[in-house]
């Protein structure tokens, strides 16, 4: 890690709740490090690293939930084999709705990242090359009706990127031994 990445890592660890009692059974440091170790999976797919890092923080509540990306699944969907029913808050026709839905989960953080890449490539294979900024990437994702129902999702993810210095992970990547 370079100096800026180390600063971002330290900021994330200080904000991350200990997930030892959560689904990952990891310390804050271990959870953040495993997320960082998975970043090499994104580069080859053309996905900016800061966006899924921020999504993982938001969607998992800093590692307290067993899914990192809030990817919805149905029984007919290929993700449903590893799905869990969970309460969710959606905005439907401008109305706030609390409901239950199925979400993809994986037993490993690496598995969540692998399936995120597959999901993005399956959903929007043509946009990756045109999305070279976090706001461009998120703007394009928001055009997909099934991606997020929150009208402030893009703004929230960009704030997490800014607040945690996650944009430093979008620079050249030095893979770890696990990549």
C-alpha positions as a Python dict, from the first residue, in 0.01 Angstrom:
ca = {
    (1, 'X'): (0, 0, 0),
    (2, 'X'): (117, 349, -72),
    (3, 'X'): (86, 631, 184),
    (4, 'X'): (-255, 752, 63),
    (5, 'X'): (-393, 399, 58),
    (6, 'X'): (-260, 339, 410),
    (7, 'X'): (-438, 655, 526),
    (8, 'X'): (-763, 533, 366),
    (9, 'X'): (-715, 187, 522),
    (10, 'X'): (-669, 342, 868),
    (11, 'X'): (-979, 560, 822),
    (12, 'X'): (-1185, 256, 725),
    (13, 'X'): (-1060, 47, 1016),
    (14, 'X'): (-1140, 326, 1262),
    (15, 'X'): (-1498, 353, 1129),
    (16, 'X'): (-1559, -19, 1087),
    (17, 'X'): (-1744, -181, 1371),
    (18, 'X'): (-1587, -503, 1487),
    (19, 'X'): (-1763, -770, 1288),
    (20, 'X'): (-1648, -1048, 1521),
    (21, 'X'): (-2006, -1114, 1627),
    (22, 'X'): (-2139, -1070, 1274),
    (23, 'X'): (-2153, -1315, 984),
    (24, 'X'): (-1784, -1282, 894),
    (25, 'X'): (-1637, -1343, 1240),
    (26, 'X'): (-1353, -1102, 1165),
    (27, 'X'): (-1199, -807, 1340),
    (28, 'X'): (-1241, -464, 1180),
    (29, 'X'): (-886, -485, 1048),
    (30, 'X'): (-943, -830, 899),
    (31, 'X'): (-1271, -728, 732),
    (32, 'X'): (-1117, -415, 575),
    (33, 'X'): (-807, -609, 466),
    (34, 'X'): (-1014, -883, 301),
    (35, 'X'): (-1214, -621, 111),
    (36, 'X'): (-889, -459, -4),
    (37, 'X'): (-742, -798, -100),
    (38, 'X'): (-1036, -851, -338),
    (39, 'X'): (-976, -530, -533),
    (40, 'X'): (-759, -709, -787),
    (41, 'X'): (-1071, -897, -902),
    (42, 'X'): (-1221, -569, -1022),
    (43, 'X'): (-944, -425, -1237),
    (44, 'X'): (-948, -696, -1500),
    (45, 'X'): (-1322, -642, -1536),
    (46, 'X'): (-1283, -266, -1583),
    (47, 'X'): (-1466, -180, -1261),
    (48, 'X'): (-1341, 114, -1055),
    (49, 'X'): (-1239, -7, -710),
    (50, 'X'): (-1378, 283, -505),
    (51, 'X'): (-1741, 220, -601),
    (52, 'X'): (-1774, -144, -490),
    (53, 'X'): (-1571, -64, -178),
    (54, 'X'): (-1826, 206, -88),
    (55, 'X'): (-2115, -23, -184),
    (56, 'X'): (-1975, -298, 42),
    (57, 'X'): (-1950, -49, 330),
    (58, 'X'): (-2306, 78, 279),
    (59, 'X'): (-2485, -246, 194),
    (60, 'X'): (-2318, -460, 461),
    (61, 'X'): (-2323, -194, 733),
    (62, 'X'): (-1943, -209, 763),
    (63, 'X'): (-1949, -588, 754),
    (64, 'X'): (-2239, -652, 990),
    (65, 'X'): (-2457, -821, 724),
    (66, 'X'): (-2374, -1134, 522),
    (67, 'X'): (-2398, -961, 185),
    (68, 'X'): (-2172, -689, 57),
    (69, 'X'): (-2357, -549, -241),
    (70, 'X'): (-2730, -576, -179),
    (71, 'X'): (-2776, -772, -502),
    (72, 'X'): (-3133, -895, -513),
    (73, 'X'): (-3208, -1252, -607),
    (74, 'X'): (-3518, -1445, -700),
    (75, 'X'): (-3581, -1815, -679),
    (76, 'X'): (-3548, -1832, -1057),
    (77, 'X'): (-3226, -1631, -1056),
    (78, 'X'): (-2887, -1803, -1063),
    (79, 'X'): (-2795, -1611, -747),
    (80, 'X'): (-3085, -1759, -549),
    (81, 'X'): (-2887, -2067, -450),
    (82, 'X'): (-2701, -1840, -209),
    (83, 'X'): (-2986, -1607, -119),
    (84, 'X'): (-3115, -1493, 216),
    (85, 'X'): (-3446, -1327, 288),
    (86, 'X'): (-3402, -996, 463),
    (87, 'X'): (-3605, -684, 539),
    (88, 'X'): (-3536, -398, 301),
    (89, 'X'): (-3637, -37, 249),
    (90, 'X'): (-3728, 54, -108),
    (91, 'X'): (-3864, 359, -287),
    (92, 'X'): (-4144, 246, -518),
    (93, 'X'): (-4342, 500, -720),
    (94, 'X'): (-4203, 772, -493),
    (95, 'X'): (-4329, 597, -179),
    (96, 'X'): (-4112, 454, 99),
    (97, 'X'): (-4190, 84, 135),
    (98, 'X'): (-4061, -166, 390),
    (99, 'X'): (-4071, -520, 256),
    (100, 'X'): (-3889, -849, 259),
    (101, 'X'): (-3674, -956, -34),
    (102, 'X'): (-3406, -1210, -123),
    (103, 'X'): (-3044, -1097, -138),
    (104, 'X'): (-2743, -1280, -272),
    (105, 'X'): (-2490, -1375, -6),
    (106, 'X'): (-2172, -1574, -7),
    (107, 'X'): (-1978, -1734, 275),
    (108, 'X'): (-1666, -1543, 178),
    (109, 'X'): (-1589, -1181, 103),
    (110, 'X'): (-1397, -1295, -206),
    (111, 'X'): (-1705, -1487, -326),
    (112, 'X'): (-1915, -1171, -290),
    (113, 'X'): (-1668, -977, -506),
    (114, 'X'): (-1652, -1252, -770),
    (115, 'X'): (-2030, -1258, -798),
    (116, 'X'): (-2046, -877, -804),
    (117, 'X'): (-1816, -877, -1108),
    (118, 'X'): (-2032, -1143, -1277),
    (119, 'X'): (-2348, -948, -1197),
    (120, 'X'): (-2213, -618, -1333),
    (121, 'X'): (-2077, -784, -1647),
    (122, 'X'): (-2408, -963, -1704),
    (123, 'X'): (-2617, -654, -1635),
    (124, 'X'): (-2421, -394, -1831),
    (125, 'X'): (-2132, -546, -2022),
    (126, 'X'): (-2102, -251, -2260),
    (127, 'X'): (-2083, 36, -2013),
    (128, 'X'): (-1766, -56, -1825),
    (129, 'X'): (-1532, 105, -2077),
    (130, 'X'): (-1735, 427, -2073),
    (131, 'X'): (-1748, 452, -1693),
    (132, 'X'): (-1406, 573, -1585),
    (133, 'X'): (-1517, 791, -1291),
    (134, 'X'): (-1714, 690, -981),
    (135, 'X'): (-2001, 926, -1064),
    (136, 'X'): (-2009, 802, -1425),
    (137, 'X'): (-2014, 440, -1309),
    (138, 'X'): (-2293, 506, -1057),
    (139, 'X'): (-2494, 719, -1297),
    (140, 'X'): (-2491, 437, -1547),
    (141, 'X'): (-2587, 179, -1282),
    (142, 'X'): (-2879, 395, -1170),
    (143, 'X'): (-3024, 373, -1522),
    (144, 'X'): (-3085, 3, -1460),
    (145, 'X'): (-3436, -8, -1308),
    (146, 'X'): (-3361, -307, -1086),
    (147, 'X'): (-3032, -177, -948),
    (148, 'X'): (-3128, 60, -665),
    (149, 'X'): (-3456, 223, -580),
    (150, 'X'): (-3305, 493, -359),
    (151, 'X'): (-3308, 839, -517),
    (152, 'X'): (-2998, 926, -310),
    (153, 'X'): (-2799, 605, -370),
    (154, 'X'): (-2545, 766, -602),
    (155, 'X'): (-2499, 1063, -366),
    (156, 'X'): (-2457, 831, -64),
    (157, 'X'): (-2195, 614, -237),
    (158, 'X'): (-2002, 922, -353),
    (159, 'X'): (-2006, 1058, 4),
    (160, 'X'): (-1867, 727, 139),
    (161, 'X'): (-1593, 740, -126),
    (162, 'X'): (-1509, 1098, -28),
    (163, 'X'): (-1532, 1049, 349),
    (164, 'X'): (-1304, 744, 344),
    (165, 'X'): (-1060, 851, 72),
    (166, 'X'): (-1157, 548, -136),
    (167, 'X'): (-1064, 717, -465),
    (168, 'X'): (-698, 636, -389),
    (169, 'X'): (-780, 271, -463),
    (170, 'X'): (-874, 359, -823),
    (171, 'X'): (-507, 421, -908),
    (172, 'X'): (-264, 155, -1026),
    (173, 'X'): (-315, -171, -839),
    (174, 'X'): (-43, -388, -693),
    (175, 'X'): (-198, -730, -649),
    (176, 'X'): (-151, -930, -330),
    (177, 'X'): (-49, -1295, -329),
    (178, 'X'): (-417, -1397, -323),
    (179, 'X'): (-504, -1219, -654),
}
